Amino acid sequence: MVKFENITKRFGKIEAVKQMNLEINDGEFLSLVGPSGCGKTTTLRLTAGFIKPDEGKIFIDNEMVNNVPVRKRNIGIVFQNYALFPNLNLFENIAFGLKARKMDPKTVNKEVNTLIEIVGLRGKENNFPKELSGGQQQRVALARSLAIKPRILLLDEPLSALDAKVRLFLRYEIKRIQREFNIATIYVTHDQEEALSISDRVAVMKDGAIQQLGEAMDIYNHPINKFVADFIGISNFLNGEYMGKGEMKVNSNIIQINRIPNKKINSEITVAIRPEKIEIEEIIKDFSSKIKKNILEVSIKGITFLGSIMRVLVSTQDNLEFLVDLPAGRFSWKGGEKAYIYLNPEEFVFLEKKNNKT
């Protein structure tokens, strides 16, 4: 278990991490996700002990570790660049930490062979790093980190240097291995799809603060503010005047919104709706059972093929633009043609104005 209590870290006048409170439970896979400079790698380095906080306390298994050096924290770390020893073969790289702890050779041999089996590299024991692919090197780095039976596993953008197909395979391998060892893991990435696909919880960061922390599906379906809705996935945003009774005015349109929180709302509000939640039809009568005020006439402005889906950019006469996702096989429109979209009032998400929620 890792616990941050009011942690702040400054580099000169820049607050890289601001009053952070965070807990990572035993066996949990937590991803820190956000744009470059948001503080996610600084959070990882604070956990490892490479840097010390300026304020607050860090606990690992209920032990306050602010002044405990890296070597005594028993933490496994996998870096973006693998950091393998080029003069050691695969077996020797994995065994390095065990030999440094003066473990007897029989135990080292048993532990390393078990890990080689787990990461799927049997037969590569005598290969040197330059003889391995990027994905294989990354698995060696992971096995070496796990060999010492760390209390926590830290991964700093471990897949960013790999091609898309290898990344997809390894993200599930990492999750499988993490589950097998049942080890608390902090995973840093700027890839929101990667974070959503393998995490128990996701912390979305901006300017050194956690904007939202929760399960991946909850963050995707219920983003708390515009930054989260925009960074995690794709969203369409509507800014307008709240008229009461679940209605908002956007340009010349009155839109029905059902998921309004039970709180006092200012007249100006922002809501979001995901592209896959918008329906599109060729003729208006296909929406005969829908709420009429949420049916908008649009023209097709752009079409992007994304494999299993088509992403369509549409625009209303008063210049409201929407992205609409639909199965590729269902799409039949051409650029410039007229269509109709339906904005389901149940699918809008009300967004808080505050952008620095922690």
C-alpha positions as a LaTeX table, in Angstrom:
\begin{tabular}{lrrr}
\hline
Residue & $x$ (\AA) & $y$ (\AA) & $z$ (\AA) \\
\hline
Met1 & 0.00 & 0.00 & 0.00 \\
Val2 & 1.23 & 3.49 & $-0.92$ \\
Lys3 & $-0.18$ & 6.65 & 0.61 \\
Phe4 & 0.49 & 10.29 & $-0.24$ \\
Glu5 & $-0.55$ & 12.84 & 2.37 \\
Asn6 & $-0.62$ & 16.45 & 1.14 \\
Ile7 & 2.46 & 15.94 & $-1.03$ \\
Thr8 & 3.94 & 18.98 & $-2.77$ \\
Lys9 & 7.08 & 19.00 & $-4.91$ \\
Arg10 & 8.58 & 22.18 & $-6.35$ \\
Phe11 & 11.28 & 22.73 & $-8.92$ \\
Gly12 & 12.14 & 26.37 & $-8.48$ \\
Lys13 & 8.90 & 28.31 & $-8.82$ \\
Ile14 & 7.11 & 25.43 & $-10.51$ \\
Glu15 & 4.88 & 23.19 & $-8.39$ \\
Ala16 & 5.20 & 19.85 & $-10.18$ \\
Val17 & 2.91 & 18.15 & $-7.64$ \\
Lys18 & 0.39 & 20.14 & $-5.60$ \\
Gln19 & $-1.02$ & 18.99 & $-2.25$ \\
Met20 & $-1.59$ & 15.47 & $-3.52$ \\
Asn21 & $-3.57$ & 12.96 & $-1.49$ \\
Leu22 & $-3.55$ & 9.48 & $-2.98$ \\
Glu23 & $-3.74$ & 5.85 & $-1.89$ \\
Ile24 & $-2.75$ & 2.77 & $-3.92$ \\
Asn25 & $-4.05$ & $-0.44$ & $-2.39$ \\
Asp26 & $-2.29$ & $-3.80$ & $-2.19$ \\
Gly27 & $-2.54$ & $-5.60$ & $-5.52$ \\
Glu28 & $-4.06$ & $-2.58$ & $-7.26$ \\
Phe29 & $-3.08$ & $-1.42$ & $-10.74$ \\
Leu30 & $-3.25$ & 2.38 & $-10.81$ \\
Ser31 & $-2.45$ & 4.43 & $-13.90$ \\
Leu32 & $-1.38$ & 8.07 & $-13.81$ \\
Val33 & $-2.41$ & 9.68 & $-17.07$ \\
Gly34 & $-2.16$ & 13.22 & $-18.37$ \\
Pro35 & $-0.32$ & 15.49 & $-20.80$ \\
Ser36 & 3.43 & 16.12 & $-20.65$ \\
Gly37 & 4.37 & 18.20 & $-17.62$ \\
Cys38 & 1.29 & 17.27 & $-15.58$ \\
Gly39 & 3.34 & 15.71 & $-12.73$ \\
Lys40 & 2.82 & 11.99 & $-13.31$ \\
Thr41 & 6.53 & 11.08 & $-13.63$ \\
Thr42 & 7.36 & 13.31 & $-10.66$ \\
Thr43 & 4.79 & 11.34 & $-8.64$ \\
Leu44 & 6.51 & 8.11 & $-9.67$ \\
Arg45 & 9.96 & 9.47 & $-8.75$ \\
Leu46 & 8.65 & 10.59 & $-5.35$ \\
Thr47 & 7.35 & 7.08 & $-4.73$ \\
Ala48 & 10.67 & 5.52 & $-5.72$ \\
Gly49 & 12.69 & 7.92 & $-3.59$ \\
Phe50 & 14.66 & 9.54 & $-6.41$ \\
Ile51 & 13.42 & 12.90 & $-5.12$ \\
Lys52 & 12.00 & 14.05 & $-1.80$ \\
Pro53 & 8.77 & 15.98 & $-1.27$ \\
Asp54 & 8.92 & 19.59 & $-0.12$ \\
Glu55 & 5.75 & 19.13 & 1.90 \\
Gly56 & 3.69 & 16.17 & 3.11 \\
Lys57 & 4.37 & 12.53 & 3.87 \\
Ile58 & 4.74 & 9.35 & 1.81 \\
Phe59 & 3.90 & 5.98 & 3.38 \\
Ile60 & 4.68 & 2.51 & 2.03 \\
Asp61 & 3.03 & $-0.29$ & 3.99 \\
Asn62 & 2.34 & 2.22 & 6.79 \\
Glu63 & 6.03 & 3.19 & 7.02 \\
Met64 & 6.83 & 6.87 & 6.46 \\
Val65 & 9.56 & 6.81 & 3.80 \\
Asn66 & 10.32 & 10.48 & 3.07 \\
Asn67 & 13.96 & 10.00 & 4.09 \\
Val68 & 14.35 & 6.32 & 3.17 \\
Pro69 & 16.79 & 5.94 & 0.24 \\
Val70 & 15.82 & 4.19 & $-3.00$ \\
Arg71 & 17.81 & 1.03 & $-2.29$ \\
Lys72 & 15.95 & 0.42 & 0.99 \\
Arg73 & 12.41 & 0.86 & $-0.35$ \\
Asn74 & 12.38 & $-2.51$ & $-2.16$ \\
Ile75 & 10.68 & $-1.10$ & $-5.23$ \\
Gly76 & 10.76 & $-2.56$ & $-8.75$ \\
Ile77 & 11.11 & $-0.01$ & $-11.52$ \\
Val78 & 10.69 & $-0.43$ & $-15.28$ \\
Phe79 & 11.87 & 2.52 & $-17.34$ \\
Gln80 & 10.89 & 3.66 & $-20.82$ \\
Asn81 & 14.36 & 2.83 & $-22.18$ \\
Tyr82 & 14.50 & $-0.64$ & $-20.49$ \\
Ala83 & 17.96 & 0.11 & $-18.92$ \\
Leu84 & 19.23 & $-3.42$ & $-19.48$ \\
Phe85 & 22.92 & $-4.20$ & $-19.04$ \\
Pro86 & 24.26 & $-4.68$ & $-22.59$ \\
Asn87 & 27.15 & $-6.90$ & $-21.44$ \\
Leu88 & 24.86 & $-9.36$ & $-19.62$ \\
Asn89 & 22.65 & $-11.94$ & $-21.28$ \\
Leu90 & 18.94 & $-12.33$ & $-20.59$ \\
Phe91 & 19.42 & $-14.72$ & $-17.67$ \\
Glu92 & 22.12 & $-12.53$ & $-16.07$ \\
Asn93 & 20.03 & $-9.36$ & $-16.44$ \\
Ile94 & 17.11 & $-10.92$ & $-14.60$ \\
Ala95 & 19.41 & $-12.43$ & $-11.96$ \\
Phe96 & 21.26 & $-9.17$ & $-11.29$ \\
Gly97 & 19.19 & $-8.00$ & $-8.31$ \\
Leu98 & 19.16 & $-11.43$ & $-6.71$ \\
Lys99 & 22.93 & $-11.80$ & $-6.96$ \\
Ala100 & 23.37 & $-8.29$ & $-5.52$ \\
Arg101 & 21.43 & $-9.55$ & $-2.48$ \\
Lys102 & 23.90 & $-12.47$ & $-2.24$ \\
Met103 & 21.22 & $-15.10$ & $-2.73$ \\
Asp104 & 22.52 & $-18.64$ & $-3.11$ \\
Pro105 & 23.02 & $-19.81$ & $-6.73$ \\
Lys106 & 20.42 & $-22.60$ & $-6.60$ \\
Thr107 & 17.70 & $-20.17$ & $-5.49$ \\
Val108 & 18.79 & $-17.63$ & $-8.10$ \\
Asn109 & 18.60 & $-20.26$ & $-10.83$ \\
Lys110 & 15.14 & $-21.39$ & $-9.72$ \\
Glu111 & 13.71 & $-17.86$ & $-9.38$ \\
Val112 & 15.10 & $-16.65$ & $-12.70$ \\
Asn113 & 13.90 & $-19.69$ & $-14.63$ \\
Thr114 & 10.42 & $-19.25$ & $-13.17$ \\
Leu115 & 10.35 & $-15.62$ & $-14.30$ \\
Ile116 & 11.65 & $-16.50$ & $-17.77$ \\
Glu117 & 8.71 & $-18.90$ & $-18.08$ \\
Ile118 & 6.21 & $-16.31$ & $-16.84$ \\
Val119 & 7.33 & $-13.63$ & $-19.32$ \\
Gly120 & 7.43 & $-16.12$ & $-22.18$ \\
Leu121 & 11.14 & $-15.99$ & $-23.03$ \\
Arg122 & 12.16 & $-19.63$ & $-22.64$ \\
Gly123 & 14.99 & $-20.40$ & $-25.06$ \\
Lys124 & 16.36 & $-16.84$ & $-25.02$ \\
Glu125 & 18.39 & $-17.23$ & $-21.80$ \\
Asn126 & 21.76 & $-16.70$ & $-23.48$ \\
Asn127 & 20.71 & $-13.85$ & $-25.77$ \\
Phe128 & 22.12 & $-10.40$ & $-25.13$ \\
Pro129 & 19.86 & $-7.30$ & $-25.23$ \\
Lys130 & 20.97 & $-6.33$ & $-28.76$ \\
Glu131 & 19.76 & $-9.75$ & $-29.94$ \\
Leu132 & 16.25 & $-9.20$ & $-28.55$ \\
Ser133 & 13.34 & $-7.24$ & $-29.98$ \\
Gly134 & 12.02 & $-4.19$ & $-28.19$ \\
Gly135 & 9.10 & $-6.15$ & $-26.79$ \\
Gln136 & 11.38 & $-8.91$ & $-25.54$ \\
Gln137 & 13.70 & $-6.38$ & $-23.90$ \\
Gln138 & 10.74 & $-4.83$ & $-22.13$ \\
Arg139 & 9.70 & $-8.21$ & $-20.75$ \\
Val140 & 13.26 & $-8.80$ & $-19.51$ \\
Ala141 & 13.13 & $-5.42$ & $-17.73$ \\
Leu142 & 9.81 & $-6.40$ & $-16.15$ \\
Ala143 & 11.14 & $-9.79$ & $-15.02$ \\
Arg144 & 14.28 & $-8.19$ & $-13.54$ \\
Ser145 & 12.10 & $-5.79$ & $-11.53$ \\
Leu146 & 9.90 & $-8.61$ & $-10.26$ \\
Ala147 & 12.82 & $-10.88$ & $-9.35$ \\
Ile148 & 13.51 & $-9.00$ & $-6.12$ \\
Lys149 & 9.86 & $-9.46$ & $-5.01$ \\
Pro150 & 9.29 & $-5.72$ & $-4.63$ \\
Arg151 & 6.64 & $-4.19$ & $-2.42$ \\
Ile152 & 5.58 & $-1.93$ & $-5.30$ \\
Leu153 & 6.08 & $-2.01$ & $-9.06$ \\
Leu154 & 6.59 & 1.31 & $-10.87$ \\
Leu155 & 6.36 & 1.53 & $-14.66$ \\
Asp156 & 7.32 & 4.77 & $-16.40$ \\
Glu157 & 5.79 & 4.78 & $-19.92$ \\
Pro158 & 7.23 & 1.29 & $-20.51$ \\
Leu159 & 5.59 & 0.79 & $-23.93$ \\
Ser160 & 6.03 & 4.20 & $-25.54$ \\
Ala161 & 9.02 & 3.17 & $-27.69$ \\
Leu162 & 7.28 & 0.13 & $-29.19$ \\
Asp163 & 5.11 & $-0.18$ & $-32.28$ \\
Ala164 & 1.32 & $-0.30$ & $-31.92$ \\
Lys165 & 0.88 & $-4.07$ & $-32.32$ \\
Val166 & 3.55 & $-4.93$ & $-29.77$ \\
Arg167 & 2.16 & $-2.33$ & $-27.35$ \\
Leu168 & $-1.29$ & $-3.90$ & $-27.57$ \\
Phe169 & 0.10 & $-7.36$ & $-26.79$ \\
Leu170 & 2.38 & $-6.24$ & $-23.97$ \\
Arg171 & $-0.19$ & $-4.14$ & $-22.14$ \\
Tyr172 & $-2.19$ & $-7.30$ & $-21.48$ \\
Glu173 & 0.94 & $-9.25$ & $-20.65$ \\
Ile174 & 1.88 & $-6.65$ & $-18.05$ \\
Lys175 & $-1.62$ & $-6.82$ & $-16.56$ \\
Arg176 & $-1.54$ & $-10.63$ & $-16.50$ \\
Ile177 & 1.84 & $-10.73$ & $-14.77$ \\
Gln178 & 0.83 & $-8.03$ & $-12.31$ \\
Arg179 & $-2.26$ & $-10.05$ & $-11.40$ \\
Glu180 & $-0.17$ & $-13.21$ & $-10.98$ \\
Phe181 & 2.17 & $-11.45$ & $-8.53$ \\
Asn182 & $-0.67$ & $-9.46$ & $-6.90$ \\
Ile183 & 1.61 & $-6.46$ & $-6.50$ \\
Ala184 & 0.62 & $-2.80$ & $-6.10$ \\
Thr185 & 1.53 & $-1.12$ & $-9.38$ \\
Ile186 & 1.75 & 2.50 & $-10.48$ \\
Tyr187 & 1.78 & 2.89 & $-14.25$ \\
Val188 & 2.64 & 6.21 & $-15.91$ \\
Thr189 & 1.40 & 6.83 & $-19.45$ \\
His190 & 0.20 & 9.63 & $-21.68$ \\
Asp191 & $-1.87$ & 7.11 & $-23.66$ \\
Gln192 & $-5.42$ & 7.29 & $-22.33$ \\
Glu193 & $-6.55$ & 4.15 & $-24.18$ \\
Glu194 & $-3.70$ & 2.22 & $-22.56$ \\
Ala195 & $-4.68$ & 3.49 & $-19.12$ \\
Leu196 & $-8.36$ & 2.66 & $-19.57$ \\
Ser197 & $-7.71$ & $-0.85$ & $-20.86$ \\
Ile198 & $-5.52$ & $-2.26$ & $-18.06$ \\
Ser199 & $-6.12$ & $-0.22$ & $-14.89$ \\
Asp200 & $-8.17$ & $-0.92$ & $-11.80$ \\
Arg201 & $-8.27$ & 2.84 & $-11.26$ \\
Val202 & $-7.07$ & 5.84 & $-13.26$ \\
Ala203 & $-5.85$ & 9.19 & $-11.94$ \\
Val204 & $-6.16$ & 11.95 & $-14.53$ \\
Met205 & $-3.61$ & 14.69 & $-13.84$ \\
Lys206 & $-3.20$ & 18.30 & $-14.92$ \\
Asp207 & $-0.74$ & 20.93 & $-13.64$ \\
Gly208 & 0.42 & 18.77 & $-10.74$ \\
Ala209 & $-3.08$ & 18.00 & $-9.43$ \\
Ile210 & $-5.37$ & 15.00 & $-9.77$ \\
Gln211 & $-8.45$ & 16.14 & $-11.65$ \\
Gln212 & $-10.35$ & 12.88 & $-11.23$ \\
Leu213 & $-9.61$ & 9.50 & $-9.69$ \\
Gly214 & $-11.75$ & 6.43 & $-10.22$ \\
Glu215 & $-12.45$ & 3.29 & $-12.20$ \\
Ala216 & $-11.82$ & 3.59 & $-15.92$ \\
Met217 & $-15.44$ & 3.14 & $-16.98$ \\
Asp218 & $-16.69$ & 5.67 & $-14.44$ \\
Ile219 & $-14.18$ & 8.31 & $-15.57$ \\
Tyr220 & $-15.09$ & 7.73 & $-19.22$ \\
Asn221 & $-18.85$ & 7.85 & $-18.64$ \\
His222 & $-18.87$ & 10.48 & $-15.89$ \\
Pro223 & $-15.99$ & 12.94 & $-16.40$ \\
Ile224 & $-16.05$ & 15.63 & $-13.75$ \\
Asn225 & $-14.86$ & 18.57 & $-15.84$ \\
Lys226 & $-14.09$ & 19.62 & $-19.40$ \\
Phe227 & $-10.40$ & 18.72 & $-19.15$ \\
Val228 & $-11.13$ & 15.11 & $-18.18$ \\
Ala229 & $-13.90$ & 14.76 & $-20.78$ \\
Asp230 & $-11.56$ & 16.09 & $-23.46$ \\
Phe231 & $-8.45$ & 14.14 & $-22.45$ \\
Ile232 & $-10.10$ & 10.77 & $-21.83$ \\
Gly233 & $-11.66$ & 9.84 & $-25.14$ \\
Ile234 & $-13.43$ & 12.21 & $-27.55$ \\
Ser235 & $-16.27$ & 14.50 & $-26.49$ \\
Asn236 & $-18.61$ & 17.02 & $-28.04$ \\
Phe237 & $-19.09$ & 20.08 & $-25.85$ \\
Leu238 & $-22.12$ & 22.34 & $-25.70$ \\
Asn239 & $-21.90$ & 25.72 & $-23.96$ \\
Gly240 & $-25.15$ & 27.51 & $-23.38$ \\
Glu241 & $-27.71$ & 29.07 & $-21.07$ \\
Tyr242 & $-29.57$ & 26.86 & $-18.63$ \\
Met243 & $-33.29$ & 27.61 & $-18.89$ \\
Gly244 & $-34.44$ & 25.37 & $-16.03$ \\
Lys245 & $-36.49$ & 22.18 & $-16.13$ \\
Gly246 & $-33.65$ & 20.32 & $-17.84$ \\
Glu247 & $-33.44$ & 22.64 & $-20.85$ \\
Met248 & $-30.50$ & 24.65 & $-22.19$ \\
Lys249 & $-30.31$ & 27.15 & $-25.02$ \\
Val250 & $-27.39$ & 26.67 & $-27.41$ \\
Asn251 & $-27.32$ & 29.31 & $-30.15$ \\
Ser252 & $-30.83$ & 29.12 & $-31.57$ \\
Asn253 & $-31.52$ & 25.59 & $-30.30$ \\
Ile254 & $-33.32$ & 24.43 & $-27.15$ \\
Ile255 & $-31.80$ & 21.12 & $-26.00$ \\
Gln256 & $-33.27$ & 18.78 & $-23.41$ \\
Ile257 & $-30.75$ & 17.48 & $-20.83$ \\
Asn258 & $-31.86$ & 14.97 & $-18.24$ \\
Arg259 & $-28.75$ & 14.36 & $-16.13$ \\
Ile260 & $-28.62$ & 17.69 & $-14.30$ \\
Pro261 & $-27.22$ & 17.51 & $-10.73$ \\
Asn262 & $-29.37$ & 18.42 & $-7.77$ \\
Lys263 & $-27.62$ & 21.67 & $-7.01$ \\
Lys264 & $-27.89$ & 25.36 & $-7.78$ \\
Ile265 & $-26.78$ & 25.89 & $-11.37$ \\
Asn266 & $-25.53$ & 29.11 & $-12.91$ \\
Ser267 & $-27.19$ & 30.30 & $-16.09$ \\
Glu268 & $-24.14$ & 29.39 & $-18.20$ \\
Ile269 & $-23.36$ & 25.67 & $-18.30$ \\
Thr270 & $-21.22$ & 23.21 & $-20.23$ \\
Val271 & $-22.28$ & 19.67 & $-21.06$ \\
Ala272 & $-20.61$ & 16.88 & $-23.04$ \\
Ile273 & $-21.80$ & 13.99 & $-25.16$ \\
Arg274 & $-19.63$ & 11.23 & $-26.63$ \\
Pro275 & $-19.60$ & 10.71 & $-30.44$ \\
Glu276 & $-20.88$ & 7.13 & $-30.13$ \\
Lys277 & $-23.90$ & 8.36 & $-28.14$ \\
Ile278 & $-25.20$ & 10.50 & $-31.02$ \\
Glu279 & $-27.59$ & 8.90 & $-33.50$ \\
Ile280 & $-27.64$ & 9.89 & $-37.16$ \\
Glu281 & $-30.30$ & 9.19 & $-39.79$ \\
Glu282 & $-30.91$ & 10.17 & $-43.39$ \\
Ile283 & $-34.49$ & 11.32 & $-42.92$ \\
Ile284 & $-36.16$ & 12.97 & $-39.94$ \\
Lys285 & $-39.08$ & 10.52 & $-39.75$ \\
Asp286 & $-36.65$ & 7.82 & $-38.60$ \\
Phe287 & $-36.62$ & 9.71 & $-35.29$ \\
Ser288 & $-40.42$ & 9.63 & $-34.94$ \\
Ser289 & $-40.28$ & 8.38 & $-31.34$ \\
Lys290 & $-37.57$ & 10.80 & $-30.19$ \\
Ile291 & $-37.75$ & 14.13 & $-28.37$ \\
Lys292 & $-38.21$ & 16.61 & $-31.21$ \\
Lys293 & $-36.17$ & 19.43 & $-29.65$ \\
Asn294 & $-33.07$ & 17.19 & $-29.64$ \\
Ile295 & $-33.25$ & 16.44 & $-33.38$ \\
Leu296 & $-30.97$ & 18.71 & $-35.39$ \\
Glu297 & $-30.60$ & 19.04 & $-39.14$ \\
Val298 & $-26.94$ & 18.86 & $-40.15$ \\
Ser299 & $-24.70$ & 18.70 & $-43.18$ \\
Ile300 & $-21.79$ & 16.24 & $-43.54$ \\
Lys301 & $-18.51$ & 18.17 & $-43.30$ \\
Gly302 & $-15.92$ & 15.41 & $-43.02$ \\
Ile303 & $-15.59$ & 11.63 & $-42.91$ \\
Thr304 & $-12.74$ & 9.65 & $-41.30$ \\
Phe305 & $-12.38$ & 5.88 & $-41.63$ \\
Leu306 & $-11.08$ & 4.34 & $-38.37$ \\
Gly307 & $-11.37$ & 0.64 & $-39.15$ \\
Ser308 & $-14.42$ & $-0.64$ & $-37.29$ \\
Ile309 & $-16.03$ & 2.80 & $-37.11$ \\
Met310 & $-16.55$ & 5.89 & $-39.23$ \\
Arg311 & $-16.07$ & 9.25 & $-37.50$ \\
Val312 & $-18.24$ & 11.87 & $-39.13$ \\
Leu313 & $-18.00$ & 15.63 & $-38.63$ \\
Val314 & $-21.37$ & 17.33 & $-39.00$ \\
Ser315 & $-22.48$ & 20.94 & $-38.69$ \\
Thr316 & $-25.81$ & 22.67 & $-38.07$ \\
Gln317 & $-26.94$ & 25.81 & $-39.89$ \\
Asp318 & $-25.98$ & 27.90 & $-36.86$ \\
Asn319 & $-22.45$ & 26.43 & $-36.87$ \\
Leu320 & $-22.69$ & 23.86 & $-34.08$ \\
Glu321 & $-20.27$ & 21.05 & $-34.90$ \\
Phe322 & $-20.46$ & 17.43 & $-33.70$ \\
Leu323 & $-18.37$ & 14.32 & $-34.14$ \\
Val324 & $-20.51$ & 11.21 & $-34.63$ \\
Asp325 & $-19.16$ & 7.64 & $-34.46$ \\
Leu326 & $-21.02$ & 4.77 & $-36.07$ \\
Pro327 & $-20.19$ & 1.30 & $-37.42$ \\
Ala328 & $-18.32$ & 1.54 & $-40.72$ \\
Gly329 & $-20.76$ & $-0.75$ & $-42.50$ \\
Arg330 & $-23.73$ & 1.47 & $-41.65$ \\
Phe331 & $-22.34$ & 4.68 & $-43.13$ \\
Ser332 & $-23.78$ & 5.74 & $-46.51$ \\
Trp333 & $-23.52$ & 9.53 & $-46.65$ \\
Lys334 & $-21.16$ & 11.70 & $-48.68$ \\
Gly335 & $-19.58$ & 15.04 & $-47.87$ \\
Gly336 & $-22.02$ & 17.94 & $-48.25$ \\
Glu337 & $-25.15$ & 15.81 & $-47.91$ \\
Lys338 & $-27.91$ & 16.58 & $-45.43$ \\
Ala339 & $-28.71$ & 14.35 & $-42.46$ \\
Tyr340 & $-30.31$ & 14.49 & $-39.01$ \\
Ile341 & $-28.78$ & 13.77 & $-35.63$ \\
Tyr342 & $-30.45$ & 12.93 & $-32.33$ \\
Leu343 & $-28.90$ & 14.00 & $-29.03$ \\
Asn344 & $-30.19$ & 11.60 & $-26.39$ \\
Pro345 & $-30.99$ & 13.70 & $-23.28$ \\
Glu346 & $-29.88$ & 10.79 & $-21.06$ \\
Glu347 & $-26.37$ & 10.78 & $-22.54$ \\
Phe348 & $-25.30$ & 14.34 & $-21.69$ \\
Val349 & $-22.79$ & 14.78 & $-18.88$ \\
Phe350 & $-22.88$ & 17.97 & $-16.82$ \\
Leu351 & $-19.36$ & 19.38 & $-16.35$ \\
Glu352 & $-18.10$ & 21.27 & $-13.34$ \\
Lys353 & $-16.58$ & 24.69 & $-14.02$ \\
Lys354 & $-13.69$ & 24.10 & $-11.59$ \\
Asn355 & $-10.68$ & 22.70 & $-13.48$ \\
Asn356 & $-8.40$ & 21.92 & $-10.55$ \\
Lys357 & $-10.42$ & 19.45 & $-8.55$ \\
Thr358 & $-8.18$ & 17.23 & $-6.40$ \\
\hline
\end{tabular}
